[in-house]
Amino acid sequence: QDSTKIIAIGSSVLVMHLYAGFVIAIHNALFVQYGNTISLSAYAIVGYLMSLYYMLAEGIGGGIQPLLSYFHGRGQRHKIRQLTYLAIYVTIGLGIGFYLLLNSSPNLYILWFNGDSEVVTKSTLGLRLHLIGMFIDGFIALACVYFMALQKAKIAMFISLANIIIQLPFLYIVPQYWGELGIWIALPLSNIVMLALVAPLLWRDLKRGLTAQLSASGACQ
């Protein structure tokens, strides 16, 4: 039973890590269909730059996971709430700051990879459109880690799977109307939907847990 529980909890992280490879594969296929090799080069550059932030977000999630599990085991819901909010503020702040930094001087970062004028132009567009919801990706990863740390494997798995599944209709439909531009904006659009799903789940769980702890404390007194 314990091994089954461990596998169930860890599976959500497996899916979360598979998510990156899945997204890259689908986007590459779409850029081949609607664009050209320049489009692929631009997406590779944007993806590399985005991965810098995503690894930071994953690092924050990995850092708070053992602490969340420890506080959960001790029933210290107020500390879980404080730590989660701190991680959210830092993750979102880094995402917004990184987006603004990249778009303040996009040529500076794009030229690390490629100096072709067409690649620079398309990469600049990608940085502005594709990464505008980057901070939401960090928030989603953090929420998945939160539920996993609190042994709520079903919710963590739901978030990981939904993050993949919700993108599919956007990646299929939006490029049909806006072509290559639609590929760039499909991820931010799906991120908005994910935010609308995940934020209430996380908020209700944080609120419910703290309310339960306060009620228990009151009963003890």
N, C-alpha and C positions, 0 to 999 in steps of 0.2 A: 504493500500500500504506500509506504514512504517513497519507494523508487518511482511509482506511478505519479505521485504528487510532484516529485522533483522534475520528472520529464515534462509533465503538464505545465509547470511554471517556466521551465527553460525553453519550451517550444516557442513561446511568444517572442523570445529574444532571437531564436533561430529565424523565424519569419521576418522579424524586423531587420536582420542583417541581409536576408535574401532580397528584401525590398529594394535595396540600392542596385543590385545586379539586374533585377527585373526592370526597374525604371530605365536604366541605361540601355538595356537591350531593346526595349520598346521604342525609346526615343531614337536610337540609332536607325532602327528599321523605318521609322516614319520620316526621318531626315533623308534617308536614301530615296524614299518614295516621293516626297514633296520637294526635296531640295537637291543638293549635290555634294561633292566632296568638301567644298568650302563650308557648307552648313555643318557637316560632320566635324570638321576641324574646329569650328566655332563652338559647337556643343561640347566637344572634349575639353576645350579651354574653360568654358563656363562650369563644367562639371568638376574639373580639378579645383577651381577656386571655391566652389560651393562645398567641396569635401573638406576643406580646411575648417569651415564653420561646423559642418556636421560632426567632424571628429571631436571638436571642442564640446558640442552638445552631448555627444555620447560619453565623453570623459566626465562631464558633470553628472550625468545620469549614473555612470558606473561608480562615481565617488560617493553619491548620496545613498546608493542602494543598501550597503551594509548598515549605514546609520538608520535608515528608515526601518529596516528589518529589526534592528536592535530596539528602537523605540516602540515598534509594534509589539515585540515580545514583552516589553515592560509595561505596555498599556499607556505609554506617554503620548497621547494623541496631540496634545498641545505642541510638543516638540516636533512631531511629524508635520503638523500644519506649518510651523515656523520654518522648518527646513525646506519643505516643498515650495512654499512661497518664495523663499530666498533663491532657490534653484530656478524657479520660473522667472523671477525678475532678472537674474543674471543671464539666463539662456536667451530670453527675449531681447534684453538689452544688447547682448553681444551680436545677436542676429541683425537687429536694426542698425547697430553701429557698423558692423561689417559690410552690410549692404550699402550704407551711405559712403563708407570708405572706398569700396570698389567703384562706385559710380561717380565719385568726386574726380577721379583721374583714371578712367577705365583703360586708356592707352598704356599707362604706366605698367599695369599688371598684365594686360594682354600681350604686350611686347616681350614678356618673359618667355612666351611660348612660340609666337609667330609674328612676323613683321609684315606679312602680306596685307595690303590695304583692304581687300575684300573680306578677308578673315577678321581683320580688326573691326570693320564696320558691322559685320554680323555678330561678332562676339560682344560688341558694345550693346547691341540690341538685346542679346540674350541676357547680359548682366542686368539690364534695366527691367526686363519683363519676367524672365524665368526665375530670378532670385528675389522678386519683390515679396513673396510669401515665405522666404527662407526661414524666418524666425518661427513660423508655424511648424515647420518640420522639426525644429529643435524642441518645441513644446510637446508635440505628439510623441517624440521619442522619450521625453521626460515622463509623460503620463503613463506610457507603457511600462517604464521602469518602476514607477510608483506602485501600480497595481500588482506588478510581479513581486515587488519587495514585501507587499502586504498579503501575499499568498492568494491573490484574487486572479487566478490563472485564466479564467474564462473571459474576464473583462480585458485583460492584457492581450489575449489572443484575438479577441474581437477587434481591438484597436489596430493590431498588427495586420490582420487580414483586411479590415476595412480600408486601411491606408493604401493597399494595393488595388482592391476591387473597385473602390470609388473612382480611381484614376482612369480605369478602362473606358467608361463611356465618354469621358472628356477627351481622352487621347484618340478615340475612334471618331467622335462627332465633330469636335471643334476644328480640327485640321481640314475637314471636308468643306467648311465654309470660309476659313481664313488661311488655308494652306500652311505654309511654313510658320507664319505668325501665330497660327492656332496651336502649333506644337509648343512654342515658347510659353504660351499663356495657359496651357492645359493644366500644368502642375499647380500654379497659383490658384486657379479656380477650384481644383479639387481640394487644395489645402483649406480653402474657406469653408467648404462643406465639412471637412474633417474637424475643423475647429469648432463648428457648430454642434458636432456630435460629441467630441471629446471633452471640451471645456465644461459643459454641464455635468457630465459623468464625474469628472475630477472634483468639481466644486461641491456636488452633493455628497460625495464620499468624505471629503474633508469636513464638511459641516456636520454630517451625520455622526462621524466618529467623535468629533469634539463634543457634540451635544450629549452623546451617550456617556462620555467620560465625566462631563459636568454633572449629569444626572446621578451617576454612580457615586461621585464625590459627595453630592448633597445627601444621598441616602445614607452614606456612612456617617455623616455628621449628625 
